[in-house]
Amino acid sequence: MIKFGIIKEGKVPTDERVPLTPSQIAKLIETKKEGRFVVQRSDVRRIIDAEYEALNIPMADDVSDADVLLGVKEVPIDQLVPGETHLFFSHTIKMQPYNKKLLRAVLDKKVRLIDWECLRDALGRRVIGFGRYAGIVGTYNAFRAYGKKHKTFDLKKAHDCIDRKAMEAQLVKVQLPNLKILLTGRGKVAKGSMEILDAMNIKKVGIREFLKQSFDEPVYCQITFTEYFQPKDHSGFDVKEFYAHPERYKSDFMRFAKCSDMLITGHYWDSKSPFLFTREDARSSEFNIQLVADISCDIDGPVASTLRPSSIEDPFYGYDPIEEKEVAFDAKGAITVMAVDNLPCELPRDASHDFGEMFISSVLPSFLNGDKKDILKKATIAQNGEITEHYAYLRDWVNS
């Protein structure tokens, strides 16, 4: 029977999330056929050790004897267990330079690295992640920023709320004018954003209405890449061509920027794709967006106002489109930016439960059935000291 170890998060700054909650592990143990579990003691989790102990879940200071080690963020090099299977978000598949040494160490220690981000179903869709809670918290933060910018209401930090229910209770304070809010994306992040927008009873309208009409209440419009990009040759949008040759497309985002007050980004962006809006666009007198909640948070990428990631402690800054520099978040003429890049950490209890449910339904079966659908195999970046074939493009990079 496979033994799963839940590791203590070692990355600094610390992460308070966990892959499985006490109640989830307890239910798995009850079945007596879903594997064995041990939890490494930790003083950094929002879910404390006593909550696991209360359900008689095995605890240990050292879980390196487990067959599979489950974590959330990157594991520090000195905490990688040689020859074992690790699951965590490695942030290496885009050849991120800051984790090159980590991937090199994975190879040197012959660790089998399975990346949560790479676990996908037969249609290529991600089966697990914290995207939903990034959308939920990021959208809450958008309105928190709005209230602080205009000094009209003051919401508690999501991180200071015990759970999502307590966070959403804060929304009764929100008082909004007739804002036009633009939401990009149709994946888990965007769906999480919509949960907050819908909880606030903000009306969703279609693209034609959003572009042409005025409203006597706050509204939002959801768009995806087929609406904010267009082919340079003005032919019809061909999704397959876009994926193969994004350089043949250009941004058509300005038609939305002209009439939007707030932008919430929930899209996925590839570095080969066009920008949504450039610094030149933001300088235009027609550019109307005054607040950007950049949940996607691609630095120096498709959203020109995102100069850097912000933090849970200091989540907002301003972008001066004329001077093209960072200023105070509430400075006159500035675009207020929320670009926290670890949003789910603000609601670690809820985000952990959501993640655990996805792990149990979509990933755990592959460990127990011999990986019949190759879900684990296709998400394995490294094994036995080698980069796997699925990620062969990383070989030259990690060895350079």
C-alpha positions as CSV (number, residue, x, y, z in Angstrom):
1,M,0.0,0.0,0.0
2,I,1.4,3.4,-1.0
3,K,2.4,5.7,1.9
4,F,1.8,9.4,1.4
5,G,3.7,12.0,3.4
6,I,2.4,15.5,3.8
7,I,5.5,17.6,4.2
8,K,6.0,20.8,6.1
9,E,6.3,23.8,3.8
10,G,9.9,25.0,3.7
11,K,9.9,27.8,1.3
12,V,10.4,31.3,2.7
13,P,8.2,33.3,2.9
14,T,6.2,30.5,4.4
15,D,3.0,29.1,2.9
16,E,0.1,28.2,5.2
17,R,-1.7,25.8,2.8
18,V,-1.6,22.0,2.8
19,P,-2.5,19.5,0.1
20,L,-5.0,17.5,2.3
21,T,-7.0,18.7,5.3
22,P,-7.5,16.6,8.4
23,S,-11.1,15.6,7.6
24,Q,-10.0,14.5,4.1
25,I,-7.2,12.3,5.3
26,A,-9.5,10.8,8.0
27,K,-12.0,9.8,5.4
28,L,-9.3,8.2,3.2
29,I,-8.0,6.3,6.2
30,E,-11.5,5.0,7.0
31,T,-11.7,3.3,3.6
32,K,-8.6,1.2,4.4
33,K,-7.8,1.0,0.7
34,E,-6.8,4.5,-0.3
35,G,-3.2,4.3,0.9
36,R,-1.5,5.2,4.2
37,F,-0.9,8.8,5.3
38,V,1.5,10.5,7.6
39,V,1.7,14.3,8.3
40,Q,5.0,16.1,9.1
41,R,4.6,18.3,12.1
42,S,4.6,22.0,11.1
43,D,4.4,25.4,12.9
44,V,3.6,27.3,9.7
45,R,0.2,25.9,8.6
46,R,-3.1,27.6,9.2
47,I,-4.5,24.2,9.9
48,I,-2.5,23.3,13.0
49,D,-1.1,20.0,14.1
50,A,-3.7,19.6,16.8
51,E,-6.4,19.4,14.2
52,Y,-4.8,16.4,12.6
53,E,-4.1,14.8,16.0
54,A,-7.7,15.2,17.0
55,L,-8.6,12.9,14.2
56,N,-5.9,10.4,15.1
57,I,-3.9,11.0,11.9
58,P,-0.3,9.8,12.2
59,M,2.2,12.6,12.7
60,A,6.0,12.6,12.5
61,D,8.9,15.0,12.6
62,D,10.4,13.1,9.6
63,V,8.3,11.7,6.7
64,S,11.1,10.9,4.4
65,D,10.3,7.2,4.5
66,A,7.0,7.8,2.7
67,D,6.7,6.6,-0.9
68,V,5.1,9.9,-2.2
69,L,5.8,13.3,-0.6
70,L,3.1,15.9,-1.1
71,G,3.8,19.6,-0.8
72,V,2.5,22.9,-2.2
73,K,5.3,25.3,-3.0
74,E,8.9,24.6,-4.2
75,V,10.8,22.4,-1.8
76,P,14.1,23.8,-0.7
77,I,17.1,22.0,-2.2
78,D,18.3,20.7,1.2
79,Q,14.9,19.3,2.0
80,L,14.5,17.2,-1.2
81,V,14.6,13.5,-0.3
82,P,16.9,11.6,-2.7
83,G,15.3,8.9,-4.9
84,E,11.8,9.7,-3.7
85,T,8.7,11.0,-5.5
86,H,7.9,14.6,-4.8
87,L,4.7,16.5,-5.9
88,F,4.8,20.3,-5.7
89,F,4.5,23.4,-7.8
90,S,8.1,23.6,-9.2
91,H,7.7,26.7,-11.4
92,T,10.3,25.3,-13.9
93,I,8.3,24.4,-17.0
94,K,8.6,27.9,-18.4
95,M,12.3,27.8,-17.7
96,Q,12.0,30.2,-14.8
97,P,15.6,31.2,-14.0
98,Y,15.1,31.5,-10.2
99,N,14.3,27.7,-10.0
100,K,17.0,26.4,-12.4
101,K,19.2,25.3,-9.4
102,L,16.2,23.5,-7.9
103,L,15.6,21.5,-11.0
104,R,19.4,20.7,-11.2
105,A,19.2,19.5,-7.7
106,V,16.2,17.3,-8.5
107,L,18.3,15.6,-11.2
108,D,21.4,15.3,-9.0
109,K,19.3,13.7,-6.2
110,K,17.4,11.4,-8.7
111,V,14.1,12.8,-7.4
112,R,11.0,11.9,-9.3
113,L,9.4,15.3,-9.7
114,I,5.7,15.5,-10.5
115,D,4.4,19.0,-11.0
116,W,0.9,19.8,-9.9
117,E,0.6,22.3,-12.7
118,C,1.2,19.5,-15.3
119,L,-1.5,17.1,-14.2
120,R,-4.0,17.1,-17.0
121,D,-6.9,15.1,-18.3
122,A,-7.3,13.5,-21.7
123,L,-8.4,16.8,-23.2
124,G,-5.3,18.6,-21.8
125,R,-7.2,20.5,-19.1
126,R,-5.5,21.0,-15.7
127,V,-7.2,18.7,-13.1
128,I,-5.8,20.4,-10.0
129,G,-4.7,23.8,-8.8
130,F,-5.6,26.8,-6.7
131,G,-6.9,28.9,-9.6
132,R,-10.5,29.1,-8.2
133,Y,-9.3,30.7,-5.0
134,A,-6.9,33.0,-6.8
135,G,-10.0,34.3,-8.6
136,I,-12.1,34.5,-5.4
137,V,-9.5,36.4,-3.4
138,G,-8.2,38.5,-6.3
139,T,-11.7,39.8,-7.0
140,Y,-12.3,40.5,-3.3
141,N,-9.0,42.4,-3.3
142,A,-10.2,44.4,-6.3
143,F,-13.0,45.9,-4.3
144,R,-10.9,46.3,-1.3
145,A,-8.5,48.4,-3.4
146,Y,-11.4,50.4,-4.8
147,G,-12.7,51.3,-1.4
148,K,-9.2,52.4,-0.2
149,K,-8.5,54.3,-3.4
150,H,-11.7,56.3,-3.2
151,K,-12.0,56.3,0.7
152,T,-15.6,55.1,0.5
153,F,-15.4,51.8,2.5
154,D,-12.7,49.7,4.2
155,L,-12.6,45.9,3.9
156,K,-10.6,43.7,6.1
157,K,-7.7,41.8,4.5
158,A,-8.8,38.4,3.3
159,H,-5.8,37.0,5.2
160,D,-7.2,38.3,8.4
161,C,-10.5,36.5,7.9
162,I,-10.7,33.0,9.4
163,D,-12.4,31.7,6.2
164,R,-14.2,32.6,3.1
165,K,-17.5,33.0,4.9
166,A,-16.0,35.6,7.1
167,M,-14.4,37.3,4.1
168,E,-17.7,37.5,2.1
169,A,-19.4,38.9,5.2
170,Q,-17.2,42.0,4.6
171,L,-18.8,42.7,1.2
172,V,-21.9,44.2,2.8
173,K,-19.8,47.3,3.3
174,V,-19.2,47.8,-0.4
175,Q,-20.9,50.8,-2.0
176,L,-20.3,51.2,-5.8
177,P,-21.2,53.7,-8.4
178,N,-22.2,52.6,-11.9
179,L,-18.9,50.8,-12.6
180,K,-18.3,48.8,-15.8
181,I,-16.1,45.9,-14.8
182,L,-14.2,43.8,-17.3
183,L,-13.2,40.2,-16.6
184,T,-10.9,38.2,-18.8
185,G,-10.7,34.4,-19.1
186,R,-13.0,31.4,-18.9
187,G,-11.1,29.0,-16.7
188,K,-11.0,28.3,-13.0
189,V,-9.6,31.7,-12.1
190,A,-12.4,33.5,-14.0
191,K,-15.0,31.2,-12.5
192,G,-13.7,32.0,-9.0
193,S,-14.0,35.7,-9.8
194,M,-17.5,35.3,-11.0
195,E,-18.4,33.7,-7.6
196,I,-17.6,37.0,-5.9
197,L,-19.2,39.2,-8.6
198,D,-22.4,37.1,-8.4
199,A,-22.3,37.1,-4.6
200,M,-22.3,40.9,-4.8
201,N,-25.3,40.8,-7.2
202,I,-23.4,42.6,-9.9
203,K,-25.2,42.1,-13.2
204,K,-23.4,40.3,-16.0
205,V,-24.0,41.8,-19.5
206,G,-23.0,40.8,-23.0
207,I,-20.2,42.3,-25.0
208,R,-22.5,44.4,-27.3
209,E,-24.3,45.9,-24.3
210,F,-21.1,46.5,-22.5
211,L,-19.5,48.4,-25.4
212,K,-22.5,50.4,-26.4
213,Q,-24.7,51.1,-23.4
214,S,-24.6,53.0,-20.1
215,F,-26.1,51.5,-17.0
216,D,-27.6,52.7,-13.8
217,E,-25.9,50.0,-11.7
218,P,-22.5,48.2,-11.6
219,V,-22.2,45.6,-14.3
220,Y,-19.5,43.2,-15.5
221,C,-18.6,41.6,-18.8
222,Q,-16.6,38.5,-19.4
223,I,-14.4,38.1,-22.4
224,T,-11.8,35.7,-23.7
225,F,-8.9,35.8,-26.2
226,T,-11.1,35.4,-29.2
227,E,-12.7,38.7,-28.3
228,Y,-9.6,40.8,-27.3
229,F,-7.2,39.5,-30.0
230,Q,-7.8,39.6,-33.8
231,P,-5.9,38.4,-36.9
232,K,-3.6,41.0,-38.4
233,D,-5.0,40.2,-41.9
234,H,-8.5,40.8,-40.7
235,S,-9.6,37.3,-41.6
236,G,-11.8,35.3,-39.2
237,F,-10.4,34.1,-35.9
238,D,-9.0,30.6,-36.2
239,V,-8.3,29.1,-32.7
240,K,-6.0,26.4,-34.0
241,E,-4.0,29.0,-36.0
242,F,-3.8,31.2,-33.0
243,Y,-2.3,28.5,-30.9
244,A,0.2,27.6,-33.6
245,H,1.0,31.1,-34.7
246,P,0.0,33.8,-32.1
247,E,2.4,36.2,-33.9
248,R,-0.2,36.5,-36.6
249,Y,-2.6,38.2,-34.2
250,K,-2.8,41.6,-32.6
251,S,-4.7,43.1,-29.6
252,D,-8.2,44.5,-30.0
253,F,-8.4,45.2,-26.3
254,M,-8.6,49.0,-26.6
255,R,-12.3,48.8,-27.6
256,F,-12.9,47.4,-24.1
257,A,-10.4,49.7,-22.3
258,K,-12.3,52.8,-23.6
259,C,-15.4,51.9,-21.7
260,S,-14.2,49.9,-18.7
261,D,-13.5,51.3,-15.2
262,M,-12.1,48.2,-13.6
263,L,-10.2,45.2,-15.1
264,I,-10.0,41.8,-13.4
265,T,-7.6,39.4,-15.3
266,G,-8.3,35.7,-15.1
267,H,-6.8,34.7,-18.5
268,Y,-3.9,32.4,-19.3
269,W,-1.2,34.2,-21.4
270,D,1.6,32.7,-23.5
271,S,4.7,34.7,-24.0
272,K,4.3,34.4,-27.7
273,S,0.9,36.0,-27.7
274,P,0.2,39.7,-28.2
275,F,-0.1,42.0,-25.2
276,L,-3.6,43.0,-24.0
277,F,-2.5,46.6,-23.7
278,T,0.8,48.3,-23.9
279,R,2.3,51.3,-22.1
280,E,1.5,53.4,-25.1
281,D,-2.2,52.3,-24.9
282,A,-2.3,53.2,-21.2
283,R,-1.1,56.7,-22.1
284,S,-4.0,57.3,-24.5
285,S,-6.6,59.8,-23.5
286,E,-9.2,57.1,-24.4
287,F,-7.9,54.6,-21.9
288,N,-10.4,54.6,-19.2
289,I,-9.4,51.7,-16.8
290,Q,-8.5,53.1,-13.4
291,L,-8.0,49.9,-11.4
292,V,-6.5,46.6,-12.4
293,A,-6.7,43.4,-10.4
294,D,-4.1,41.4,-12.2
295,I,-4.7,37.9,-10.9
296,S,-2.8,36.4,-13.8
297,C,0.2,38.5,-12.8
298,D,2.6,38.2,-15.8
299,I,5.4,40.7,-15.1
300,D,6.4,42.9,-18.0
301,G,3.8,41.1,-20.0
302,P,0.3,41.6,-21.4
303,V,-0.9,44.1,-18.8
304,A,1.4,47.1,-19.0
305,S,0.6,48.4,-15.6
306,T,1.9,45.3,-13.8
307,L,5.4,46.3,-13.1
308,R,6.0,43.8,-10.3
309,P,4.2,41.3,-8.1
310,S,2.8,42.7,-4.9
311,S,2.5,41.0,-1.5
312,I,-0.3,40.0,0.9
313,E,1.1,42.5,3.4
314,D,1.3,45.4,0.8
315,P,-1.0,44.4,-2.1
316,F,-1.6,47.7,-3.9
317,Y,0.6,50.1,-5.9
318,G,0.0,52.7,-8.5
319,Y,1.2,52.9,-12.1
320,D,1.7,56.4,-13.7
321,P,1.0,55.9,-17.4
322,I,2.6,59.1,-18.4
323,E,5.9,58.7,-16.5
324,E,5.7,54.9,-16.9
325,K,6.7,54.3,-13.3
326,E,5.4,53.1,-9.9
327,V,3.7,55.6,-7.7
328,A,1.3,55.5,-4.7
329,F,-1.7,53.4,-5.3
330,D,-4.1,56.3,-4.8
331,A,-1.9,59.0,-6.6
332,K,-3.8,61.3,-8.9
333,G,-4.0,60.0,-12.4
334,A,-2.5,56.6,-11.4
335,I,-3.9,53.2,-12.4
336,T,-4.3,51.3,-9.1
337,V,-2.7,47.8,-9.4
338,M,-3.4,44.7,-7.3
339,A,-0.9,42.0,-8.4
340,V,-0.5,39.6,-5.5
341,D,1.0,36.5,-6.9
342,N,0.0,34.1,-4.1
343,L,-3.6,35.0,-3.6
344,P,-4.9,31.6,-2.4
345,C,-2.6,31.9,0.6
346,E,-4.9,34.5,1.9
347,L,-7.6,31.9,2.5
348,P,-5.4,28.9,3.3
349,R,-8.1,26.8,5.0
350,D,-10.6,27.0,2.2
351,A,-8.1,26.8,-0.6
352,S,-6.5,23.7,1.0
353,H,-9.9,22.0,1.2
354,D,-10.7,22.8,-2.4
355,F,-7.3,21.5,-3.6
356,G,-7.6,18.3,-1.5
357,E,-11.0,17.5,-3.1
358,M,-9.4,17.8,-6.6
359,F,-6.5,15.6,-5.5
360,I,-8.8,12.9,-4.2
361,S,-11.0,12.8,-7.2
362,S,-8.6,13.4,-10.1
363,V,-5.0,12.4,-9.0
364,L,-5.1,9.9,-6.2
365,P,-6.8,7.2,-8.4
366,S,-3.8,7.3,-10.7
367,F,-1.5,6.3,-7.8
368,L,-3.8,3.4,-6.9
369,N,-4.6,2.0,-10.4
370,G,-1.1,2.0,-11.8
371,D,-1.6,5.3,-13.6
372,K,-3.7,3.7,-16.3
373,K,-4.3,7.0,-18.1
374,D,-0.7,8.2,-17.8
375,I,-1.8,11.3,-15.9
376,L,1.2,11.0,-13.5
377,K,3.6,10.0,-16.3
378,K,2.8,13.0,-18.4
379,A,3.2,15.3,-15.3
380,T,6.6,13.8,-14.4
381,I,9.3,16.4,-15.2
382,A,12.3,14.4,-14.0
383,Q,13.0,10.8,-13.0
384,N,16.1,8.8,-12.3
385,G,18.3,11.8,-12.8
386,E,17.0,12.6,-16.2
387,I,14.5,15.1,-17.7
388,T,11.6,13.0,-19.2
389,E,10.7,13.1,-22.9
390,H,7.6,15.2,-22.3
391,Y,9.8,18.0,-21.0
392,A,12.9,17.4,-23.3
393,Y,13.0,21.1,-24.1
394,L,14.3,21.7,-20.5
395,R,17.4,19.6,-21.0
396,D,19.7,22.2,-22.6
397,W,18.4,24.9,-20.3
398,V,19.0,23.0,-17.0
399,N,22.4,21.8,-18.1
400,S,23.6,25.2,-19.5
